[in-house]
Amino acid sequence: MAAKAPDKNQRQKQASIRLIVMAAILICINILASYFHTGLDLTSDSRFTLSKSTTTVLKNMKEVAVIEVYLKGQFPAGLQRLQEAVRERLRSFKEIAGNKIVFKFTDPLEGKTDEEKKLIVHNLDQKGIRFLNLENSEEGKYSNQPFFPYALVQYNGREIPVILVEDPPGKSGAEKISYAEAVLEYKFASALNNLSHATRPRIAYITGNNEELGIKSYYMLASLPRYYDLDTVDLAHSNFISLAYDAIIINQPLKGFSVAEMLRIDQYVMRGGKVLWAINTLNASLDSLKTSAQFIAMKNDLNLDELTFKYGFRVNNDLIEDKLCMQLGRTNNGEQTSRRDWIYFPRLYPTSDNIIVRNMDFILGGFTNSIDTIKSSGIKKTILLSSSKLSRTSMAPLRVSLSVMNYPMLDEQFNKPYRTCAILLEGKFHSVYQNKLAPESLKFMDSLRMSFKPECDSATKMIVTSVGDIFNNDYSTKEGVLPLGYYKWTGEYFANRNFLLNCLEYLTDNSGVLESRSKQVKLRLLDASRAKKEKTTWQVVNVAIPIAMVLVFASCYLFFRKRKYENK
């Protein structure tokens, strides 16, 4: 006897059970997905895969880190994408660190009165968190919306602000957001790595040779204590430079060094010390143009040639003139009337593959010398910054005049391309005083219980830049101290601060976290005009056609199912 076909009620009951089971499975999958976050990185540059150094930092966390992200609210599409990118990156951190990572998104000004907002803005500014106006243009609509593109990382009893999106010159809003997404891992990993150390790296700012120690160095000296223990060391009144300092900064000295002062630097290097040099060999300043339309740039003899020659470099007595340059305002009775190209202030775009400058934006250059590399055994040299293809050099003494802005500059006149102006040196350095030191100096060192070292026992490193005022900020009578890298004539921000911090991190940190910053950024941006022109077409392709296909499939399924049971 043939089996009896199930009746209608039984079929409906089976269908209901299937629906309930499917709904339960979907609910379980979503619950599990909320606890277990994973993904498959199919990008060619592995942008979404954490580097080994970042993973090591996260696995070694001992305490809970609280990360407060100030990206909450109604934002343009680009910032919404950044919000999600930050959330995804912090989730990937949480996968490794577990409950040692806690993060939240907040709007610091939400629901506050005007007086409360002013106080909050002031308090955040004291922490290094400033609001930014991000220009946005979508579908022909323009907006200029202020917001706080920062996160505050609190860990190990300390806190560090992390800027999520910067305002580099010459980039569209979409490019800024894409770049910001690419370096999120580095910024959060670097903050956690800095905060995880029981003691912070110690940096010494060298004085005694008329180095800038006033309003122009205020921004640098106020920013570094967020990441380092910062001291000043008067080289003229110190017997030696302590090895307790992980690195020293020699920032644009104006007075020549004595033999005793150079010996102190030399022996610090021979004992493994790291140095960040910012040297400019000419007396050249925009202040000289306040009273006259021209001045003569003269050589400033720092007496460092023999020392630096032995280390493998020489800062030349010249000025780089570059067609890829800043603009300088011409003034009339104190009022700015026009801006012209000022070839003595190059725009330096890092093209090196080194992790210190890879993917970095333009750096603001002042009066800049070129650097020559010298053959030195066992020293690896890496060029970090150089002038553009259309550049040249002029030897000192030379006349610097505002009149140069009145004449057209022909490309063929700029025939010395890619002049080096920042270099990294790594290896075992040799002392310039080997077999040259006077007996009195040797006795003095013995009295300090410091034996003379003719060469390094182990490899060390130093970074040299000849870019004028690269680490000095500008200021105005109205706004006071301006941020490092801000050019007041055009209102542009440059990456000078990032370059400073990257150099010091490379010199003082051996964790390798800086490597996570070096991922290649490949922008895959839409053609805005084409997207607007073909808007309707793609809406139909992406919305209407999928819905129509589902309806056709459903109709066919119902039709054949009905025919099947009608035949039975």
Order of alpha helices (4+ residues) and beta strands (2+ residues): alpha-alpha-beta-alpha-beta-alpha-beta-beta-beta-beta-alpha-alpha-beta-alpha-beta-beta-alpha-beta-beta-beta-alpha-beta-beta-beta-beta-beta-beta-beta-beta-beta-beta-alpha-beta-beta-beta-beta-beta-alpha-alpha-alpha-alpha
